[in-house]
């Protein structure tokens, strides 16, 4: 597995944008990469995922607003978040998945004010 470090979180007003980054300690070429989030009092949920072949999928709540991408040469995965809403407030976690084994980053806080 690789170690994952997220960055880019912060406080933003509703309607604003943020880009999260996740830097891996090694090559991510073989992994499906994802972003999950957990809001206070709620279960952790998948936000977006991108396979090692580049296929993307998104939670219905973020479709059309969020975009996941990966740069294998930089061992980095991104989450571009536009048109942010207060309900997007959560801790966002990066994941690296292979053969059913998932590694997690430590998370980065995103807070959207109304």
C-alpha positions, 0 to 999 in steps of 0.5 A: 500500500501507499501512504496518502496525504490530502491537502487543499481543504479549508473554509469557503462560501457557498457557491465557491470552489476548492481543489483537493489534492492527494499525494501518494508515497509511491506509484498510484498507477495500479490503484483505483483512487477515490474520495470519501467524506464524512460529515458530523453525525453521518456515515462515511460516503463515497464522493468520487472514484477513478479506476486505474483505467480512468473510468469515473463515477460520482455520488448523485449529490455531487454529479456535475459539480465535482470532478476527480482526476489523476496524474500518475506521473505525479502520484497525485489524485485531485478533486475539483469541487465547484458550486459548493453547498453547506451540505458539502461540509465534511472531512474528505478522505483520499483512498487507494484501492486494489484487490479489495484492500483500501488505504486511507489518508488522514483527511482534510476538512472542508467547511462551506458557509452559507 
